[in-house]
Amino acid sequence: MIDRTEKIEEFYNLISSELSDLPKGCLVNISPTEVKLHKFGEKSRQN
């Protein structure tokens, strides 16, 4: 998910209780990221 920190925090607040109730472990991390490559794919052609 790529967005502003405020938007991510808002989304996390909406789902945090569901994450806490998961039977398995999970990790939520917000940190600066260095983008090495951002490549858009090609749309498939419908014949």
Backbone bond lengths (Angstrom), bond angles and torsions (degrees), N, CA, C in turn:
res aa  C-N    CA-C-N  psi(-1)  N-CA   C-N-CA  omega(-1)  CA-C   N-CA-C  phi
1 M - - - 1.440 - - 1.526 107.39 -
2 I 1.285 116.70 126.11 1.458 121.27 178.12 1.520 107.51 -118.80
3 D 1.329 115.52 120.22 1.456 120.17 -179.92 1.520 108.55 -167.82
4 R 1.307 116.14 -178.84 1.461 120.88 175.78 1.528 108.99 -69.79
5 T 1.326 116.34 148.50 1.464 121.66 -178.71 1.527 111.30 -55.70
6 E 1.322 117.18 -38.99 1.470 120.20 -179.26 1.523 111.04 -61.33
7 K 1.325 116.82 -41.16 1.472 121.24 179.90 1.529 110.50 -66.58
8 I 1.336 116.83 -41.37 1.451 120.57 179.56 1.522 110.53 -65.50
9 E 1.325 117.24 -42.92 1.471 121.24 177.36 1.525 110.70 -60.53
10 E 1.312 116.80 -42.45 1.465 121.82 179.26 1.529 110.46 -62.06
11 F 1.333 116.42 -44.79 1.454 120.93 178.36 1.523 110.57 -63.92
12 Y 1.332 116.88 -43.96 1.458 120.67 178.96 1.527 110.83 -58.89
13 N 1.311 116.74 -42.84 1.469 120.05 179.17 1.525 111.75 -60.95
14 L 1.328 117.06 -31.23 1.464 120.53 178.30 1.529 112.40 -71.49
15 I 1.334 117.41 -33.50 1.471 120.52 -173.67 1.526 113.86 -108.67
16 S 1.322 118.89 0.21 1.467 121.17 -173.60 1.525 112.94 -60.00
17 S 1.323 118.72 -38.63 1.465 119.56 179.97 1.527 111.33 -66.94
18 E 1.331 117.10 -37.93 1.463 120.22 177.14 1.526 110.74 -65.83
19 L 1.334 116.64 -38.93 1.459 120.01 177.65 1.525 110.79 -64.28
20 S 1.313 116.72 -40.41 1.469 120.92 179.38 1.519 111.42 -64.73
21 D 1.321 117.86 -29.16 1.464 122.44 -178.47 1.530 113.39 -85.60
22 L 1.322 118.83 -4.44 1.459 120.98 -179.61 1.530 110.40 -62.17
23 P 1.329 118.12 138.62 1.459 120.57 -179.35 1.528 112.76 -72.36
24 K 1.303 117.58 -24.38 1.462 121.97 178.24 1.526 108.88 -102.88
25 G 1.305 116.76 170.16 1.460 120.81 178.87 1.518 111.82 -75.31
26 C 1.299 115.97 164.76 1.452 121.40 174.49 1.522 108.61 -155.91
27 L 1.297 116.39 166.70 1.455 122.63 179.49 1.513 107.88 -136.87
28 V 1.314 116.86 130.79 1.460 122.45 174.47 1.520 106.19 -116.72
29 N 1.323 116.62 125.62 1.449 121.22 -175.08 1.521 109.69 -135.50
30 I 1.318 116.34 132.00 1.460 121.93 172.75 1.526 105.48 -122.02
31 S 1.315 115.72 118.00 1.458 119.07 -179.42 1.523 109.49 -153.01
32 P 1.328 116.52 160.97 1.467 118.80 175.44 1.528 109.87 -61.20
33 T 1.304 115.48 148.33 1.461 121.15 -176.89 1.516 109.85 -129.30
34 E 1.317 115.83 140.92 1.455 121.18 172.95 1.522 107.10 -104.33
35 V 1.327 116.21 114.77 1.457 120.90 -179.00 1.520 108.27 -82.46
36 K 1.328 117.17 120.28 1.455 122.26 178.87 1.525 111.10 -89.51
37 L 1.337 117.06 -32.65 1.458 121.55 -178.83 1.518 108.74 -155.26
38 H 1.306 116.72 134.59 1.465 122.40 173.85 1.516 105.93 -131.89
39 K 1.317 116.50 101.56 1.460 121.91 -174.92 1.517 109.01 -120.15
40 F 1.305 116.24 129.42 1.450 121.28 176.78 1.524 109.27 -85.74
41 G 1.309 117.03 140.73 1.461 121.25 176.96 1.514 111.18 -82.35
42 E 1.312 115.06 168.98 1.456 120.20 177.41 1.522 108.63 -95.46
43 K 1.319 115.64 143.00 1.463 120.01 177.25 1.518 109.06 -71.31
44 S 1.321 116.18 139.67 1.456 118.84 178.45 1.523 109.39 -72.95
45 R 1.311 115.06 146.69 1.466 120.61 179.84 1.518 109.14 -90.95
46 Q 1.310 116.06 129.59 1.471 122.26 177.98 1.518 107.74 -92.47
47 N 1.325 117.15 121.54 1.477 120.67 179.27 1.491 111.01 -95.71
